[in-house]
Amino acid sequence: MRLLAAGLIYVVVSTLTALLLGMAAAGLNPSISFVSLIAGATGALAAFFLTPPLPIQFSVAVDHADDQLLNYRPIWLCLVGFVFAIFAFRSFCWLLFFSGESMFIQSPFNLGDLGLHITYIKTFANNAALWPDSPIYVYSKLRYPAGIDLFNGILTNLGFDLRRQLTAAGLLASAATFYALYRWGGSFAVAGFLFNGGIAGYELLVTHHFLDYQGTPQISWKSIPLTMFVTQRGLLYAIPAGLLLLWQWRTKYGADSPEKKPILPVWVEYIVYATMPLFHVHTFIALSIVLLVLFVTRPSARSPLVKLVAAAVVPAVFFVWLTTDKMHAGSILQWHLGWTQQNGELSMPFFSFWFRNFGIFVPLVIALVVIVANQEVKERLSQQSVASAPQTPRDFLSHFRNLELSIDAALLTAAVVIFLLVVCVKTAPWEWDNIKLLIWAYFLTLPILWNRLIARWSFPLRAGTCLILFFSGFVSLIGGLNANRIGYEFASRSEVDFVAAAVRPLSVEARFAGFPTYNHPLLLNGRKMVCGYAGHLWTQGITSSDVENKLTSLMLGRGDWKKTARELRAQYLFWGNLEKANYAASTRPWEKQLPLVAQGDWGSIYDFGRNAQH
């Protein structure tokens, strides 16, 4: 517990210190990076020694003293821990690796995402002014909650190897997530994280091959470890941090006796919650919904909750302002019923969609909601039988203000609210991205589902339910880890290194015209381009068609191409292998009219000169 809190505080304090000092000094430098890590280490030590040790008698509420499986609990923990370790080592030790002259990655889901994160890490490490201009779009600041990339940028700025950093960060985050999941919901919650799924994996019984059946374009509820934890780097911090806060709030506001104490110092709770928008906005939204529900349903928690939220408003708004181009990013909230049920390849009839994606999880949760609601109603009626019934409007208002639900009912209510938000409102340009919220409704439900429903059944029924619930996710996880053992080619090592040497004398703020893709050697060196991969721009709410058309016209040498370059604020033109392949019809007038800055087997760089707008 203390190590988890200390590790998270180390990351967030280091990142926050680097951000504030970097903004004051117009960028990172080795001195700022070193001071930031020292500040993070100081905060981590304070969190470690000020966090009370976990009581020996404390355990997850999902276990029962009379459970015949109690003696076997370490076995289930070891089994899911073993699978978690296999997943972590396979996914992160081969996250980015070299083979000959090529860079490879392990996961096909990571082709675009890893390139974007490397771009951001190198942008921060290159001493670009903070908060930086977007390296993938000329007319915008960086629109992304890139806190975890800034942390890696600190280490890169100090000379630490990025490839080893990515591996170490993934392994440490996996250990933190495993521990947080276990403390939050026991082995059942760990299994739920690893093996989420519906019925797609049952195709194994027909094909007899372990494959990622949930990774197909027709399935929306994909494997959380493979498609989110590995690819969405913000979740490396957000999942263990979010679970730590949920654990804190369940203990702090759900204790039946006043002797129970919170597991975190208040300042740790505040820092982790208030800075969450810098790392993962959807997690911040989910946690805020939990706080709102606790405020309504737990009267005794209202005063400390108001203090927490009031203190967190200013920094949280600041981080949202910072990561949305000073609130210039257009609103992406829209009414959209059914999540991805009616979207392209993901669309299915209502019952087919929910059953194929979630299997028996949905009917189990419906039964859980009915059972918990029935128990709460009975409890409220029994309390009213010994109290006077409300007679006047003021009595009814007072009765509502004093409404109190059990902590399980409150957390389950928060999960339902998050789920309704997911299926009714689009929170990102791509409807599937609502899964970043949906996973929190899922995590909130897991321990309650086990404790209030499944754990009360007989062993054969319990075992059968878990088998049916997790079989598809297990098959997909193992199949995904085993797919394409040689990896997927990502980039050329020599090309990236030679381009790095070529652009080193040029300003880190200079912007290049080149082919827009996720693995361009300029982007992998943290250099700014006029336009990046269209898919990344779209998910950030940027309409880039006009810029893309102008860029194409420039690279083909059409019309007044110099004027087009000035409009796109391009200071240099990069002509490499990607450009030769995608602009084969170009007249290349710059070869005769612009000064040549650098040239090699990787390509050429031309200077538009002082007339280019910076």
N, C-alpha and C positions, 0 to 999 in steps of 0.2 A: 504493500500500500504506500509506504513512505517512498520507495524507489519510483513508483509510478508517478506520484505527485511531483517528486523532485525532477524526474526526467522531463515531464511536460512543462514545468516551470523553467527549466533550463532552455528548452526550445523557444518558448514564448518570450522570455525576458531577453534572451540573446537577439531574437528577431526584432523585438520592439526597440531595443537600444540601438541596433544597427539602423533601423528605419529613421528614428528621430535624429541621431547624429549624422546619418547620411543625408537627410534633408537639409540639415544646417550647413553641411560641408559640400553640398552639391554632388554627392556620390560616396561610394565606399572607397576606403583605402586600407592598407594593412593595419594601420594604427587603430582605426575605427573598428575594424573587424576583430582585432585582438581585445580591445576594451569591451566590445559587445559580448564576447565569449566569457570574459572574466565576470562581467555583470550577470550573465546567465548562470555561471557556476556559483556565484554568491547567492543568487535567488534560489538555486537548487538546494544548496546547503541549508539555507533558512527553512525551505519547505520540508526538507528531510527531518530536521531536528524539531521543528515546531508542529509537525503533523503527529498526532498521538498514535502510538503503536496500536495495531488492530487487536482488540480483545481476543483472547484465546477461545472464548466460548462463542464468539461471533461466527456465524455461518450463513450461507445463503438460505433464504426462507423456503426454498423448494424441497428441503429434506425433512423427513418426519422420523421421530424417534422410534416408532414402531414399524418402520418400513423394513420388510424382509430383505430388501436390496441394499440396506445401509452398509453392510459389510463389504459390498461389491462396488461401492462408490469410487474408490481409487482405481478400480479396473476400468470403469467407463471414462474416468478422467485421463488415464494413461492412453487409452485407445484414441480418444479425440485429440489428445495432445500429440500423439505420434503422427496422426494425419495432418495436424496443423503444422508440425515441424517439417514434414515432407513438402507440404504446399509452400511454406516459407522459403526453404532452401532451394527448391526447384525454381520458384518464381523469381527470387531476388538474387541468388548467386549467378543466375544466367539472365538477369534482367537486361544487361547490355554487355556483350562479350565480343572478343576479337577472334577471328579465324583468318589467317593469312592477311591479305590486304583489305579485308572487309570488316565492317561492324555488323553484328547480328543482335537480334533481340529474341527472347523466348516466346513472347505472347503476340499473336496477330492483332489482338485488340489494342496493343500498345504502339502500333506503328506511327499513328498520328500524335497520340498524347505524349509519348516520351520525347518526340522531337520538339514539341511545344515547350515542355518543361525544361529541356536542356537549353533551349533558346532563352527562356526567362532566367535560368540560373546563370548562364554566361553573361546575359545583359547586366544583371546585378553585379557580377564579379568584375566586369570590365570598367567599373567606376563610372557608369552612366548616371546622370543626374537623377536623384530620387524626388518624387515618384517618376519613373522614366516614361518617355514617350513609348507608345506601342512599337515593338520591333516588327510587328506584322501588319501595321496599317498606318499610313502616313498622316492621317488627320485625327489621330486620337492618342490619348494617354493609354497606358496599359490597363485594360479592363479585365482584371482577373484577380481573385483572392489568392495571391501568390505568396502567402506567408511562408509556407514550407520551402518554396523555391528561393526565397530571400535567405532563409537559414542556410541552405546549401550554398547559396552565393557567397555568404560570409566565409565558409570553409574553403571554397574555390578561390576566393580572393587571397587567402593565406597560402595557397599553393597545394592544398590537398587534392589528390586525384579524384576527379568527378566520378569515374566508374566505381571505384571502391566506396565512395560516399553513398552512392545510390544503393549499393548492396547493403552497407552497414545500416543505413536509414531504414530500409525495408525489413531487415532482420530484427532490429530493435523495436520498430513499430509493431511487428508481428508478435513479439514477446509481450509488449505492453497491451496489445489488443486481446491476446489470449487470456492474460491475467484479468483484465477488466471485464471481459465477457464471463469468465468463470465466477468472479465475485458478484457480478450482476445477476446471473441466472444459472450458475452451475454448469455442469457438463451439457445439459440440454441446450443452453444458450450458445455454447461453443459449437455444438453440432448444428444448431440452427444457422449460425453464421457460415459454417463450412458447406453445409448440404442443403441450402435453401433451394426449393424447386417445386415442380408440380408432378406431371406424369410423363413429360417428354423423355426422360431417361429410361422409361420402361421399354423403349425400342431395343434396348440391349437384349431383351428376351427373344427378339426376332432376329437381330443382326449378329448377336454374340460377339460384338466388338465394343470396347470401351471408347466412347467418343463424347465430345461436348455437345450433347443433344440440345442443351439449352442455349447454346451459342449460335443457333441458326437464326436467320432473319425473321422467322415466324414467331419466335418466343420473346416476350417482353421481360418476364421475370427471370433474368439471366443469373448466372452464378455470381454472387456478391464477391467472393475472393478473386475470381478470374477477371471479371469485367469491370470491377469498381476499385477494389482495394489495391490491385496492382497498377491500374491505369490512372486513377484519380488520386494524385499524390497528396492532395489536401486531406484526404481521408486517413492517411497514415497518422496524422495528428488528430483529426476531428473525431474519429471513432473512439480511440481510448479516452480522449479528453471528454467527449460527450457522455460516455458511459460512466466516467468518474463523477461527473456532475449529477447524473441521474442517481447514482449510488449515494452520493452525498444528500440529495434532496429526499430520497426515500428514507434514509436513516434519520435525517434532521427533522423532517416534517411528518413522518409516518410513525414515529416512535410512540408506543402506548404509555410509556412511563417517562417522567421528566429526567430520570437518571441517565437515559440514553443521550450520548453526546454526538455531535456531527463528527465525521471522519476527517474533515479538512479544516484548516484555519480559514477564517472568513476572507482574508486577503487572497489566498490561493483560489478560492471559489470565485471571487470577483474577477481576478486577472484572467482566468481561463474562460469565463463566460463573456466578459466585455471585449476580449480580443478575438473571439471566434470568427467575426466577419472577415478578418484578415486572412483566415485560413480556409474557411468553408461556410459560405452564406447559408446554404440549405440546412446545415446542422444548426446554425444560429436560429433560424426560423423555427425549427422543430423544438429546440430547447425553450424558446420564448413561448411557444404554445403550451408546453408543459408547465411553465411558470404561471401562465394565465389560468390554466385549469386548476392548479394548486391554490392560487389566490381565491378563486371562486368557491372551491370545495373544501378547503382546509382553513377555517377561520383563524386558528392559532398561528398559521404561517403568514398571515397577511402583512404584519408589520415588518418582519425581516425581508420578505419578498419585495415589498415596496422600496425598502432601503437598497436592496441589491440592484433592482432595475433602475432606480433613480440614479444611482452612482454609475451604472453601466451605459446610460443613454448617450452621453456625450462622446466617450471613446468609440462606442459601437457605430454611431452616426458618422463619426470622423472616418472610420475605416471603410464604411460603405461609400461615403463621398469619395474617398481616395481611389477605391477599386472600381468605380463606375464613371471614371473620367469626370470627376467633380459634378456628379449627378447629370451629366450630359447624355449618358446612355439612355435611350428610350425605354419606356416601361414595357416589360415583356409579360405582364400579368394579363391573362385573358380567360374568359369563360371557355371551358373545353371539357365536355362531359365524357367520361369513360376512359380516361387516361389514353392508352394507345389502341383501344379496342377498334377504332375506326380509321386507323392510319396505315395506309399502304399494305406492305407485306405482313405487318403485325395485326391487321384487322381480322376479327373472327366474330361469329355470332356470340351473343352475350354469355350463355352458359358454357359454350366451348372455350371462350377466352379465359374465363376465370378458373375453370376446372383444369384446362390444359396447362395454364401457367402456375397455378397454386395448389392443385390437387385437393386433398382433404383439409388443407390448412384453413380455407375459408369456412367450410361448415363447422370445423372445430372452434373457430373464433366466434362464429354466430352463436353456437351453443354456450361458449364461455360468457359472452355478453349477456345472454338470457339468464344464466345461472347467477352471475355477479349482480345483475340488476334485481333479480328476485330476492337475493339475500339482503341487498341494501334496502329494498322496500320493506321487507319484514322487520329489519332493524329499526327503520324510521317509524314504522307503525307501532312497534313495541315501546319506543320512546314517547310517542304521542299519547299512548294509552295511560301513561303516568303523568302526563303534563296536560295543561289546559289547551283545548283546541283553539286555533285562531278564530276570532269573531269579527274583527274589524280589518279594514285595509291596512292599518298600521301594524296590526298583529301579523298579517300575512307577509308584509314587507320585512318585519323583524324575523319571521320564520325563515324567509328566503336568505336573509343575511347570515343567519346562523346555520344554514345548510352545511352539513358536513358528511363527506363520504369517506370510506376507508381509503387507505393509501393505494391499495390495489385497484379499487374502483376509480379513483382519481387518475391514476396512470393509464388505466384502460380507456377512460374517457378521452384523455389526451391523444392516445393512439387512434381512436375513432375520429377525432377532429382532424388529425394529420391525414388520415386516410381519405376523409371527405374532401380535404383540400386538394389532395393528389388527383382524385377522380373528377373534380369539378373545375379546377383552375389550372391553367398552364403557367408554370413558373419559369419557363425557359423557352427559347424559340423552338427547340426540339422537344416534343411531348415526352419522349422517353426519359429525358433528364429529370422528370419528376420522381424517378426511382431514387434520387438522392434524398428526397423527403420520405419516400415510402419505406426505406430501410429502417427509419427511426420508429415508424409505427410498428414495424415488424419486431425490432429489438425491444420496444416497450412491452409488447404482448407476450414474448417468449416465456419469461419467468412466471407470469401470472397464469398462462395457459398450463404450464406444468404443475404449479402449486395448487391451483384451484380446480383443475379438471383431471389431467392425465395421471398425476401422481396418486390420485385417490382410487384408481382402478386396480384390478387384479394384475398380477405380473404378466400373464399371457396377453391380456388386452393391451397393457401398456407397451410391451415389447412389439406387438404387432402394429400398433399405432405409430411408434417411432420408426419402424422399418418402412412402412408405407409412406410416412411423411418425408423421410430423408433419403430414400433409395434413389430417386431421380437425381437429386443434387449430388449424392456420392458418386454416381456413375459419371455425371457431367464433369465433376471436379477431377477425378482420376483420368478421364478421357482427355480433358483439356491440358492437364499437366504432361500427358504422354504424347500429345500431338506434335508432329514434326520435330523430332529430337535434335535435328541439326540447326533449328532456328530459322529466322526470317532475315534476309539481308536488309540492312538498314541504310548504310552509307559506306563510302570508301574512306578508309583511314588516311591514306596518303593525300587524297584530295582535300579532306578537311584540314589536315596539318599544313599542307602547302598554302592553302587559302588563308589560314591563320597567320602564317609568316608574311604573306603578301599584304594583308590589310593592317598589320600591326602598326605601321607608321601613320596610318590614317586616323582621323578623329573618331572616337567611339560614338559620337552623335551624328556622324555622316550617314546618309541614307542612300541605298543602292537600288537601282532598277535591275530586275532579274526575274526569272521564271518563278511564279508563286507556288510553292509546294512546302510540305512539312519538314523535309529533310535536306533542304538546300544547305550547301556548305557554309554560306554566309550566316544563316540562322543558327546553325550548330556551333558557330563561333560567337554567338551573341551580337551579331551585327544587324542593324536596322535595314529593312527592305521596304520598298514602296507598298507592297502587298504580299501577304502570306497566303497560306492554304485557305481556300474559300470556305471549307467546312469549319475551320476554327473561327473565322470571322463571323459566320452565320450564327454559331452557338453563342457568340458574345453580343449578338444583337446588332451587328454592323452590316449595313447594306453596302456592298462593295462593288456592285456591277459596273458603275460608272468608272471607278478607278481601274477595275480590271480591263475595261474596254480601252481606256487611255493607255494603260500599260502595254497592252497588246499592240496598239497602234505605234507606240514608241519603239518597242522591240522589233517590229517589222520594218521600221524606218519610213513610215508613211507620213505624208503631209509635212507640216512644220514640226518635226520631231523634237527639235530643241525647245520650242515653246511648250510642247507637251511635257517635256522633262521638267521645265520650270514650274508648270502647274502641279506636277507631282512631287515637287521639291526634291528631285533626285540630284544628288551631287556627283554620283559615280554610276557608271553602267558596267554591269558584270556580264561577260559573255563566256560561258563555260559549256560543259557537256549537256546540261539540262536545256540551256538556251538553244544550242545547236540542234537538239532533237525536236524541240517544240516550236521553234521559230525558223524552220528550215527555209521558208520562203523570204526571209528578211533580206533587204538590200544592204544592210550593215554600213550605212553612210558614215558612222562614227569612226570607222577604221581610217578614213582619210581626213576627217575634220576635227577629231578630238585628240588631245594628248594621251599617250599610253602611259599608264601608271605602273602596271605590273603585268607580267606575262609568263606563262609556263605551260606544261602539259595539261594542267587543270583548266586553262582558259586565259582570259585577258580582262583587265580593268581599265576603263577609260574615264577621264576626268571632264565633267561638264564645265568646270572652271568657276570663277568667282561670281558669275551671273546666276548660278543656281541658288534658289532660296533655301535657307537652312531652317 
